[in-house]
Structures are given as structure tokens and as C-alpha cells.
Amino acid sequence: MLELSDLFWLLGFAVVAAYWWRAHAIKELALKVVRNRCQELDVQLLDDTVVLRGLWLRRGEGGRVQWWRSYLFEFTATGDDRYPGSIEVLGQRVIALQLAPHRLN
């Protein structure tokens, strides 16, 4: 027979799993946007990844509280140097994408 504590743990696990699923989808969105931008600028995304730098709650459009995520990545223009970049996502919307000044090919 299920007890109340069992239901609590089951609900907790479901919440964590749902958050992880959503966070993974948002990270994939950020990576896709970064790849497209790097391709547009004719630079190479290094390590083919973005790394979570920060996670906070912020107000978005309409005053709704949403998760704000900041990701870091590195790219190269010549193949010799590594340059930093960052992307910010609020909810499911990219709000900023920055690439450091870099040397052109």
C-alpha cells in the first residue's frame, strides 16, 4: 500500500525529471542558435557544446517569472585561437547572443 511519504517522493522525482527534461530542451535550443550564428559568421564552434554558467529566476514579458539561463561557449575564426561567447535564454526565448571580437580569416 502506498503511503503519503511514498507519494511525496514520487512527486519529487517527477518534478526533478520534468525540470531536467525541460532544461535539456532549452540547452539544445541554445546550441542550435549558436551553431547557426557561427555558421553565418563563418567561424567554427569549438567542442560543439554550450556550458551552463548561470541560472536565476527573472521576470519576462507580461511580468511572468521565468528561468533565465546563461551559457558559455568557445569558437575560432582561424583555427589557432579560442574566443569566448555567451548566450542568454529567458524561458524559451533567446534574449542575447554575444561573440567576442575576433580575427577574421
QUIFENRA-V83887 format. One record per pair of residues at least 4 apart in sequence whose ideal C-beta (glycine too) atoms are under 7 Angstrom apart, sorted by the first residue. I is the first residue (numbers start at 0). GAP is how many residues later the second one is. Records with the same first field share a line. If there is no record, write none. Layout:
I: GAP  GAP
This chain:
1: 4  5
3: 4
4: 4
5: 4
6: 4
7: 4
8: 4
9: 4
10: 4
11: 4
12: 4
13: 4
14: 4
15: 4
16: 4
17: 4
18: 4
19: 4
20: 4
21: 4
22: 4
23: 4
24: 4
25: 4  43  63  66
26: 4  23
27: 4
28: 4  60  63
29: 4  20  41  57  59  64
30: 4  18  19
31: 4
32: 4  54  61  64
33: 4  11  16  39  53
34: 4  10
35: 4
36: 4  60
37: 5  6  7  37
40: 58
41: 63
42: 32  33  34  59
43: 31  32
44: 28  30
45: 28  29  30  36
46: 27
48: 24
49: 21  22  23  37
50: 20  21
51: 17  19
52: 17  18  19
53: 16
54: 12  14
55: 12
56: 8  10
57: 8  10  32
58: 4  5  6
59: 4  6  30  31
65: 24  25
66: 24
67: 20  22
68: 20
69: 16  18
70: 15  16
71: 12  14
72: 12
73: 8  9  10  11
74: 8  10  24
75: 5  6  7
76: 25  26  27  28
77: 25  27
80: 22
82: 16  17  19
83: 16
84: 13  14  15
85: 12
86: 7  9  10
87: 7  8
88: 4  5  6
89: 5
